[in-house]
Amino acid sequence: MPIGALDLDAHLPADLPVEDNVEGAKSRYTLIVELARRERLTVRQLIGRLGGGRGHRTFAGTPEQVADAIEDWFIQGAADGFNIMPAVLPSGLELFVEHVVPILRKRDLFRTEYAGRTLREHYGLARPENQHVIYNDKENAS
């Protein structure tokens, strides 16, 4: 079952794969499934409990709800940029780009072009002159 097919307000499905069929962090998978089942957490509650964390604001919802939350924080001056930390990579980031970014662009909250090719050019910063020369071989290092 693709992660996007899960109902955010339902409990984890009974037919999740067993640990032996999981590639990657098998023990972490088992701990998370056991936590969700033991505490009867919905998918949304589980994401809120584990996703992002460490002091970051976390939320989950439809693409419109996610865009609304980002817009609200931006308009109120609570943030001038966001780091997107999906619970699953790369599919979570792909879903964000495919579904949330277009909504933000329609609302003029996400740029379609950058001012330059590099971050320095984008911010209009001059390139500093080289003050030190680094040599790769000892003959030229004198």
Protein Blocks (a to p, Z undefined) as FASTA:
>chain_A
ZZklpcfkbccdfkbccfklpgcjfklmmmmmmmmmmnopafklmmmmmggploiacddd
dfklmmmmmmmmmmnopagbdcdddfbdfklmmmmmmmmmmmmmmnopacfbdfbfbfkl
mnopacdddfbdcdfbfklmZZ
